[in-house]
Amino acid sequence: MIDGRVETRRLAAGFVMALALTIAGIGGCGRGEEKSKGKPGGNRAPKARLEVSRLVGLSGLTGIDFDASFSSDDVNLTEELARRWDFDGDGTWDTGLSRSSRTTHVYDQAGRFRPRLLVIDSGGLADSIVGPELEIRAPCPPPDFALTDINPHSRSFQQRVRLSELRGRPVLAWFVAPTK
């Protein structure tokens, strides 16, 4: 690795060539970033960035999309950073380490949550960020009403059944309205 040393060479006819070289991309597969580890001014902690698709949702129904793809580092590319998520902000990580920068989470309970993201680079340096407050509301209860079977050929003819008793099972219903 050449670190900006000046190389001087004598060329024919009295010309002198002086070069100051810094080789970038060592270990980086030629992607152009400069790799420096363990030196003063070397690897710095990554910068965690978190974007959230929506701030309000319904428990059990709304998927909240989280995007950490704008997190950055001086050594690693964004897709090389490891991430982990604490969706409810309770201080316990809800996921293991992953290189995926996007995830979706459905909250099971209503409440207010402050999601947290941890980003770790290949040198073990880390940064975390707390996202905006999310408001997860309880969904409206499903409607509940009774149906009376009016089909004379049905086994349940003239029986009254509550919709809540049929939840999760297919229901075939005909509605008859009086004509004018």
Secondary structure, 3 states (H helix, E strand, C coil): CCEEEEEEEECHHHCEEEEEEECCCCCCCCCCCCCCCCCCCCCCCCECCCEECCCEEECCCCEEEEECCCCECCCCCHHHCEEEEECCCCCCCCCCCECCCEEEEECCCCEEECCEEEEECCCCCEEEEECCCEEEECCCCCCCCEEECCCCCCCCCCCEEEHHHHCCCCCCCCCCCCCC
